[in-house]
């Protein structure tokens, strides 16, 4: 039977995911078999396991920090918003259906068994489970039927660390106010507080920490400094998405779609020396980048309408006409085509003309393709001719079927399926993780550098090793700034 510790937060975005990932790495380094768990996640940044099941990317990141293959059991419930009031519901990695928020809360009691079964699966296999909450445990309107914060902690008797974000301001009010809104039995499970994302002089903060301990009766387990790390974030809360300007040798512009999904596809590009990735949501911000990327989306038709209305479609088409390279991934690939048809209402129904830059037509079907795969680039023409024959690895996750009309495919997948399309300097495919493969990155960035007349660092860049260094830096930071002795006593039920 596994021991456990839970990270809850005073609100969304306080850094629960990274704190959990860091503790996963710390305890793995200490020789424990440790696994992450989050019963319910709401995110468009998802991941496909080796079994072809879908989970939130945060839990895939935490699994990576543990040195594990991600499993559906680490995130049995995933909500993928399709509108402001509705989501696709993923249960144990598979599509359960789509519903409004009201419908979801009415059915939550039926999902408890899935949460408990997933947790028990990990409980039987590991020494320690690091559990992540969601949002805040003090959302009093959502307490009924809760199985992601205190509802889960009470059901399984899991001790809790409560984290607050000092960078946003008001961290003392966050922590004291959250605890004040908890029931007595819930508050008894909170064993310590954590102040996260601190910048400044700790000596000035110390009197406040002492008073916080007096007000709450709980120890402060540590003050974690703001640390520059390159680890995948959660959706719209990511700092990456606020980048607007690039002073790097190569300027890559990603269209920041309203329902942007899997923006982690571009993390490896952003980490490469000499490359700047920025996110653009207005036509006047686009400028003349060296590469335009249209990313994935949870609602292709709605985001196509948005691109058309805000002028970004016209701006991208103008750049493509000048010979500037444009790549679409998944939903972005669909948008580059001639037509997008949703006759069965998979993403809300309707049809719309695409951008017309690739001779393909997409029709949505209820069945979702979910697969991890390797691929090989075919004979690539145009700007990215150097990509020809390159080996790639990634995953596909989409409901649309895209048919080429006499056009050349871009990739051949390991099962023989031809994927993607190319037309002049415009390319598209369904392969998430396209840029994670070093041969692909080297070919694409080399071609862009040659086109611009600049020189990039030619040394190979190992993306996997780079990520491992980020996890180690995170773990080292937590060891230095958290009272790990206290946390171990909390886990061992000695504090």
Secondary structure as the mmCIF struct_conf table of DSSP 4:
data_model
#
loop_
_struct_conf.conf_type_id
_struct_conf.id
_struct_conf.beg_label_comp_id
_struct_conf.beg_label_asym_id
_struct_conf.beg_label_seq_id
_struct_conf.end_label_comp_id
_struct_conf.end_label_asym_id
_struct_conf.end_label_seq_id
STRN STRN1 UNK A 3 UNK A 9
BEND BEND1 UNK A 10 UNK A 11
TURN_TY1_P TURN_TY1_P1 UNK A 12 UNK A 13
BEND BEND2 UNK A 14 UNK A 15
HELX_RH_AL_P HELX_RH_AL_P1 UNK A 16 UNK A 29
TURN_TY1_P TURN_TY1_P2 UNK A 30 UNK A 31
STRN STRN2 UNK A 34 UNK A 37
BEND BEND3 UNK A 39 UNK A 39
STRN STRN3 UNK A 40 UNK A 42
BEND BEND4 UNK A 44 UNK A 44
STRN STRN4 UNK A 46 UNK A 48
TURN_TY1_P TURN_TY1_P3 UNK A 50 UNK A 51
BEND BEND5 UNK A 52 UNK A 52
STRN STRN5 UNK A 54 UNK A 56
HELX_RH_AL_P HELX_RH_AL_P2 UNK A 57 UNK A 66
TURN_TY1_P TURN_TY1_P4 UNK A 67 UNK A 67
HELX_RH_3T_P HELX_RH_3T_P1 UNK A 72 UNK A 74
BEND BEND6 UNK A 76 UNK A 76
STRN STRN6 UNK A 77 UNK A 81
BEND BEND7 UNK A 82 UNK A 85
STRN STRN7 UNK A 86 UNK A 91
TURN_TY1_P TURN_TY1_P5 UNK A 92 UNK A 93
STRN STRN8 UNK A 94 UNK A 100
HELX_RH_AL_P HELX_RH_AL_P3 UNK A 101 UNK A 107
HELX_RH_3T_P HELX_RH_3T_P2 UNK A 108 UNK A 110
TURN_TY1_P TURN_TY1_P6 UNK A 111 UNK A 111
HELX_RH_AL_P HELX_RH_AL_P4 UNK A 112 UNK A 123
TURN_TY1_P TURN_TY1_P7 UNK A 124 UNK A 125
BEND BEND8 UNK A 127 UNK A 127
STRN STRN9 UNK A 128 UNK A 132
BEND BEND9 UNK A 135 UNK A 135
TURN_TY1_P TURN_TY1_P8 UNK A 137 UNK A 138
HELX_RH_3T_P HELX_RH_3T_P3 UNK A 140 UNK A 142
TURN_TY1_P TURN_TY1_P9 UNK A 144 UNK A 145
BEND BEND10 UNK A 148 UNK A 149
HELX_RH_AL_P HELX_RH_AL_P5 UNK A 150 UNK A 156
TURN_TY1_P TURN_TY1_P10 UNK A 157 UNK A 157
STRN STRN10 UNK A 160 UNK A 165
HELX_RH_3T_P HELX_RH_3T_P4 UNK A 166 UNK A 168
BEND BEND11 UNK A 169 UNK A 169
HELX_RH_AL_P HELX_RH_AL_P6 UNK A 171 UNK A 180
TURN_TY1_P TURN_TY1_P11 UNK A 181 UNK A 181
BEND BEND12 UNK A 182 UNK A 182
HELX_RH_AL_P HELX_RH_AL_P7 UNK A 184 UNK A 187
TURN_TY1_P TURN_TY1_P12 UNK A 188 UNK A 189
STRN STRN11 UNK A 190 UNK A 198
BEND BEND13 UNK A 200 UNK A 200
HELX_RH_AL_P HELX_RH_AL_P8 UNK A 202 UNK A 216
BEND BEND14 UNK A 217 UNK A 217
STRN STRN12 UNK A 219 UNK A 225
HELX_LH_PP_P HELX_LH_PP_P1 UNK A 226 UNK A 226
HELX_RH_3T_P HELX_RH_3T_P5 UNK A 235 UNK A 237
HELX_RH_3T_P HELX_RH_3T_P6 UNK A 239 UNK A 242
BEND BEND15 UNK A 248 UNK A 249
STRN STRN13 UNK A 250 UNK A 255
TURN_TY1_P TURN_TY1_P13 UNK A 258 UNK A 259
STRN STRN14 UNK A 260 UNK A 261
HELX_RH_3T_P HELX_RH_3T_P7 UNK A 263 UNK A 266
HELX_RH_AL_P HELX_RH_AL_P9 UNK A 267 UNK A 271
BEND BEND16 UNK A 272 UNK A 272
TURN_TY1_P TURN_TY1_P14 UNK A 273 UNK A 274
STRN STRN15 UNK A 275 UNK A 280
BEND BEND17 UNK A 282 UNK A 282
HELX_RH_AL_P HELX_RH_AL_P10 UNK A 283 UNK A 286
BEND BEND18 UNK A 288 UNK A 288
BEND BEND19 UNK A 290 UNK A 290
STRN STRN16 UNK A 291 UNK A 294
STRN STRN17 UNK A 296 UNK A 297
BEND BEND20 UNK A 298 UNK A 298
HELX_RH_AL_P HELX_RH_AL_P11 UNK A 300 UNK A 310
TURN_TY1_P TURN_TY1_P15 UNK A 311 UNK A 311
HELX_RH_AL_P HELX_RH_AL_P12 UNK A 312 UNK A 321
TURN_TY1_P TURN_TY1_P16 UNK A 322 UNK A 323
STRN STRN18 UNK A 325 UNK A 329
TURN_TY1_P TURN_TY1_P17 UNK A 330 UNK A 330
HELX_RH_AL_P HELX_RH_AL_P13 UNK A 331 UNK A 335
TURN_TY1_P TURN_TY1_P18 UNK A 336 UNK A 336
BEND BEND21 UNK A 337 UNK A 338
STRN STRN19 UNK A 339 UNK A 342
TURN_TY1_P TURN_TY1_P19 UNK A 343 UNK A 344
TURN_TY1_P TURN_TY1_P20 UNK A 346 UNK A 347
BEND BEND22 UNK A 348 UNK A 349
STRN STRN20 UNK A 350 UNK A 353
BEND BEND23 UNK A 356 UNK A 359
STRN STRN21 UNK A 360 UNK A 377
BEND BEND24 UNK A 379 UNK A 379
HELX_RH_3T_P HELX_RH_3T_P8 UNK A 382 UNK A 387
TURN_TY1_P TURN_TY1_P21 UNK A 388 UNK A 389
STRN STRN22 UNK A 391 UNK A 404
BEND BEND25 UNK A 405 UNK A 406
HELX_LH_PP_P HELX_LH_PP_P2 UNK A 407 UNK A 407
STRN STRN23 UNK A 408 UNK A 408
HELX_LH_PP_P HELX_LH_PP_P3 UNK A 409 UNK A 409
BEND BEND26 UNK A 410 UNK A 410
STRN STRN24 UNK A 411 UNK A 413
TURN_TY1_P TURN_TY1_P22 UNK A 414 UNK A 415
BEND BEND27 UNK A 416 UNK A 416
STRN STRN25 UNK A 418 UNK A 419
STRN STRN26 UNK A 421 UNK A 423
TURN_TY1_P TURN_TY1_P23 UNK A 424 UNK A 425
STRN STRN27 UNK A 426 UNK A 429
BEND BEND28 UNK A 430 UNK A 430
STRN STRN28 UNK A 432 UNK A 432
TURN_TY1_P TURN_TY1_P24 UNK A 433 UNK A 436
BEND BEND29 UNK A 437 UNK A 437
HELX_RH_AL_P HELX_RH_AL_P14 UNK A 438 UNK A 452
TURN_TY1_P TURN_TY1_P25 UNK A 453 UNK A 453
BEND BEND30 UNK A 459 UNK A 459
HELX_RH_AL_P HELX_RH_AL_P15 UNK A 463 UNK A 481
STRN STRN29 UNK A 482 UNK A 482
HELX_RH_AL_P HELX_RH_AL_P16 UNK A 484 UNK A 491
TURN_TY1_P TURN_TY1_P26 UNK A 492 UNK A 493
#
